[in-house]
């Protein structure tokens, strides 16, 4: 009887056991890659440099008399910048002109005498030589006097003066008085590795342009560190004639109009060079792409709703926060674009979105 009662209790306990509960599948959002027109480009880093630069040098000795600019200001072509005390050179010019007048008078007198056979031919030739030497001395004095006034050879921004009025400048004193940089237009210098340089040259050849020309008209876009996007548009201006054997890169240069003077020498710039026209490519949200030691990848959901990893090769970014894919995807793939933290390769999920 006791044994029967025990079996009955066990049987009743088994009937009251709670049913087994399964955890819900992780929910993820999937979407197929979008087919868009995408332009391939190279992203590089460059340095802004003046299109012209010149050291303003005192070519004659003397005391600096006056300065006609503010340090760091923009100056116009031909604008007077420095005046070196001109009086000694004015006096030297006047003296040489007096010597020339005397030599010219004597030469004319010798010419008159030779017509009357009253002087030797050698005397005429000697006086002609002295007259010509006097002319040369006048020209030298005139040039030296012109050097006492230093003007801007082109429009640009001038640096800090290296001497104040009253100081001795020129040979024996301060020679470089200031540096002038031309900023309209302006250059951005950068380097390309051999592979990317060949891609650009291939583009030039496809357009019927010589690969190593100074006027390729290949568009280049740039942006400074404090700017959004790449607001400055220019063109490729120069490509060196050889690849450096030590760095494996080639020096290149772009030119920008810089009318607003936003770019100035020494700044770092982000540089972008488009490679050809827009081509159809598959695009996924950049946030959907992961990266590890094996490379870049996305997570896909298969027909059985099981997550799988797919290795990809990334292309350029798009303006809408997407990333073009060069290889690894097809249009029918279901890419996980939301809920990536809930998805693990080889496990089943509950996909939503564009199924």
C-alpha positions in Angstrom: 0.0 0.0 0.0 2.8 2.4 0.9 4.6 1.5 -2.3 1.4 2.3 -4.4 1.0 5.6 -2.6 4.6 6.6 -3.4 4.2 5.9 -7.1 1.1 7.9 -7.2 2.8 10.9 -5.7 5.7 10.7 -8.2 3.2 10.4 -11.0 1.3 13.5 -9.9 4.6 15.5 -9.5 5.6 14.7 -13.0 2.3 16.0 -14.3 2.8 19.4 -12.7 6.3 20.0 -14.2 6.5 23.4 -16.1 7.0 23.2 -19.9 10.5 24.0 -21.3 10.8 27.7 -22.4 13.0 28.6 -25.5 14.7 32.1 -25.6 13.6 34.3 -28.5 15.9 34.6 -31.5 17.9 37.8 -31.7 16.3 40.4 -34.0 18.4 42.0 -36.7 17.6 44.3 -39.6 18.8 43.2 -43.0 19.0 45.0 -46.3 20.4 44.1 -49.7 23.3 46.2 -51.1 22.2 49.3 -52.9 23.4 49.8 -56.5 24.6 53.4 -56.9 26.8 55.4 -59.2 30.1 55.9 -57.4 33.3 57.7 -58.3 36.5 56.1 -57.4 39.1 58.4 -55.8 42.3 58.5 -53.9 42.5 60.1 -50.4 45.8 61.6 -49.5 47.4 64.1 -47.2 49.3 67.1 -48.5 51.1 70.3 -47.4 50.1 73.8 -48.6 53.0 75.7 -50.2 53.3 79.1 -51.9 53.2 79.1 -55.7 56.1 81.6 -55.6 58.5 82.6 -52.8 61.3 85.1 -52.8 63.8 86.4 -50.3 64.0 90.1 -50.5 67.7 90.8 -50.4 69.6 94.0 -49.9 72.0 94.0 -52.9 73.9 97.2 -51.9 75.4 98.2 -48.6 73.9 101.0 -46.6 71.7 102.0 -43.7 68.1 101.0 -43.9 66.2 104.3 -44.2 62.5 103.3 -44.2 60.0 100.4 -44.3 56.7 100.6 -46.1 54.6 97.6 -45.1 53.2 96.0 -42.0 54.7 92.6 -41.0 52.5 89.8 -42.3 50.4 92.0 -44.6 49.4 91.4 -48.2 51.3 93.6 -50.7 50.7 94.5 -54.3 53.1 93.9 -57.2 55.5 96.9 -57.5 54.7 98.2 -54.0 57.6 99.9 -52.4 58.8 97.8 -49.3 62.3 99.1 -48.2 64.4 102.1 -48.9 68.2 102.0 -48.3 69.8 105.3 -47.8 70.1 106.5 -51.4 72.3 109.7 -51.1 75.7 108.0 -51.4 74.6 106.3 -54.6 73.0 109.4 -56.0 76.3 111.2 -55.5 78.2 108.4 -57.1 75.9 108.5 -60.1 76.4 112.3 -60.4 80.1 111.9 -60.3 80.2 109.2 -62.9 78.0 111.3 -65.2 80.4 114.2 -64.9 83.3 111.9 -65.8 81.3 110.6 -68.8 80.6 114.1 -70.0 84.2 115.0 -69.8 85.2 111.8 -71.6 82.6 112.4 -74.3 83.9 116.0 -74.8 87.5 114.8 -75.1 86.5 112.1 -77.5 84.7 114.6 -79.8 87.8 116.9 -79.7 90.0 114.0 -80.7 87.7 113.2 -83.6 87.9 116.8 -84.8 91.7 116.7 -84.5 92.1 113.5 -86.4 90.3 115.0 -89.4 93.0 117.7 -89.5 95.8 115.1 -88.9 96.5 116.9 -85.7 96.4 113.7 -83.4 97.2 110.1 -83.7 94.7 107.4 -84.3 95.8 105.7 -81.1 94.8 108.8 -79.2 91.3 108.7 -80.7 90.9 105.0 -79.9 92.2 105.5 -76.3 89.7 108.3 -75.7 86.9 106.2 -77.2 87.8 103.4 -74.7 87.7 105.9 -71.8 84.4 107.2 -73.0 82.9 103.7 -73.1 84.3 102.9 -69.7 82.7 106.0 -68.3 79.4 105.0 -69.8 79.6 101.6 -68.1 80.4 103.3 -64.8 77.3 105.5 -65.2 75.1 102.4 -65.9 76.6 100.6 -62.8 75.9 103.6 -60.6 72.4 103.9 -62.0 71.7 100.1 -61.2 73.2 100.5 -57.7 70.9 103.5 -57.1 67.9 101.4 -58.2 68.8 98.7 -55.6 68.3 101.2 -52.8 64.5 100.9 -53.4 63.2 97.3 -52.9 59.7 96.6 -54.3 57.4 93.6 -54.3 58.0 91.5 -57.5 54.5 90.0 -57.2 51.4 90.1 -55.1 51.6 88.1 -51.9 51.9 88.0 -48.2 55.1 89.3 -46.7 56.7 87.9 -43.5 58.3 89.7 -40.6 61.0 92.3 -41.4 64.5 91.1 -40.5 66.0 94.6 -40.0 64.7 97.9 -38.6 65.5 101.4 -39.9 68.9 102.6 -38.9 70.6 99.1 -39.3 73.4 98.5 -41.8 72.1 96.1 -44.4 73.5 94.4 -47.5 77.0 92.9 -47.9 78.6 93.3 -44.4 75.2 93.5 -42.7 71.8 91.9 -42.9 71.2 90.7 -46.4 67.7 89.0 -46.3 65.3 91.7 -45.3 62.0 89.7 -45.5 60.4 86.8 -47.4 57.4 87.2 -49.8 55.1 84.3 -50.6 52.6 84.3 -53.5 49.3 82.8 -52.2 47.0 83.4 -55.2 47.2 80.8 -56.7 48.7 78.3 -54.1 50.1 74.8 -54.3 49.4 71.7 -52.3 52.3 69.2 -52.4 51.7 65.4 -51.8 53.2 62.1 -52.7 51.7 59.0 -54.3 52.8 55.4 -54.0 53.8 53.6 -57.2 50.5 51.7 -57.5 48.3 54.8 -57.1 50.5 56.9 -59.4 50.1 54.3 -62.1 46.3 54.4 -61.7 46.4 58.2 -62.3 48.7 57.8 -65.3 46.4 55.2 -66.7 43.5 57.7 -66.4 45.5 60.3 -68.2 46.4 57.9 -71.1 42.7 56.9 -71.4 41.9 60.6 -71.9 44.5 61.0 -74.5 46.8 63.2 -72.3 50.5 62.6 -71.7 51.1 60.9 -68.4 53.8 63.3 -67.3 52.6 66.7 -68.2 52.4 70.0 -66.3 48.9 70.7 -67.4 46.9 67.5 -67.0 43.7 69.2 -65.8 43.0 66.2 -63.5 40.6 67.6 -60.9 41.9 67.7 -57.3 39.9 68.6 -54.2 41.2 69.7 -50.8 40.0 70.6 -47.3 41.8 72.0 -44.3 41.6 70.5 -40.8 38.9 73.0 -39.7 36.7 72.6 -42.7 33.9 70.2 -43.5 34.3 68.2 -46.7 36.6 69.3 -49.5 35.6 72.8 -50.4 38.7 73.8 -52.5 38.7 72.7 -56.1 42.0 72.7 -58.1 43.8 70.7 -60.8 46.9 68.5 -60.9 49.8 70.8 -61.8 52.9 68.7 -61.6 54.1 65.1 -61.4 57.8 64.3 -60.9 59.6 62.4 -63.6 60.6 59.5 -61.5 59.7 57.4 -58.5 61.9 57.8 -55.5 63.9 54.5 -55.0 64.2 55.2 -51.2 60.5 55.8 -50.5 58.8 54.2 -53.4 56.7 57.3 -54.0 56.4 60.0 -56.6 56.1 63.8 -55.8 53.0 65.5 -57.1 51.5 69.0 -56.8 48.0 70.5 -57.3 47.3 74.2 -57.8 44.3 76.0 -56.3 43.0 79.5 -57.1 42.7 80.4 -53.4 40.9 83.7 -54.1 39.6 83.8 -50.5 43.1 83.3 -49.1 41.8 80.5 -46.8 44.8 78.3 -47.6 48.3 79.5 -46.6 51.7 77.9 -46.6 52.6 75.2 -44.0 49.0 73.9 -43.4 48.2 70.3 -43.8 45.4 69.5 -46.2 43.2 66.5 -47.0 43.5 65.8 -50.7 41.1 63.8 -52.9 41.7 62.8 -56.6 38.8 61.3 -58.5 39.7 58.4 -60.7 37.5 58.5 -63.8 33.8 59.0 -64.0 31.0 57.5 -61.8 30.6 53.7 -62.2 27.8 51.4 -60.8 28.9 49.8 -57.5 27.2 48.0 -54.6 26.9 50.2 -51.5 26.3 49.2 -47.9 26.1 51.5 -44.8 29.6 52.0 -43.5 28.4 51.1 -40.0 27.6 47.6 -41.3 31.3 46.8 -42.1 33.5 45.2 -39.5 37.2 44.8 -39.5 39.6 42.4 -37.8 43.0 40.6 -38.4 41.4 38.7 -41.3 40.3 42.0 -43.0 37.1 43.8 -43.7 33.8 41.9 -43.6 30.0 42.1 -43.3 27.5 39.7 -41.7 24.9 38.1 -43.9 21.7 36.2 -43.1 21.2 33.2 -45.3 18.0 31.5 -46.5 17.9 29.5 -43.3 18.2 32.7 -41.2 21.7 31.6 -40.0 24.3 34.4 -39.8 27.4 34.0 -42.0 30.6 36.1 -42.3 31.5 37.4 -45.7 35.0 38.9 -46.5 34.8 42.1 -48.7 37.0 44.6 -50.4 36.0 48.1 -49.6 35.8 50.9 -52.1 35.3 54.7 -51.6 33.0 56.2 -49.1 29.8 57.9 -50.3 28.3 61.2 -49.2 25.3 59.5 -47.5 27.5 57.5 -45.0 27.8 54.4 -47.2 30.7 52.5 -48.5 31.1 51.1 -52.0 32.1 47.4 -52.2 34.6 46.4 -54.8 34.2 42.7 -54.3 32.6 40.1 -52.0 28.8 40.9 -52.4 26.0 40.4 -54.8 22.7 42.3 -55.1 20.7 39.4 -53.5 22.7 39.2 -50.3 20.9 40.1 -47.1 23.4 42.3 -45.1 22.8 42.9 -41.4 22.7 46.7 -41.1 21.3 46.9 -37.5 21.6 44.6 -34.5 25.1 43.6 -35.2 25.8 43.0 -31.5 23.1 40.4 -31.4 24.4 38.5 -34.4 27.0 35.7 -34.2 28.3 33.8 -37.1 26.7 30.3 -37.4 23.7 31.2 -35.1 20.1 31.7 -36.1 18.5 35.1 -36.0 15.1 36.7 -36.6 15.6 39.0 -39.6 13.5 42.0 -40.3 13.6 44.7 -43.0 14.0 44.0 -46.7 13.8 40.2 -46.8 
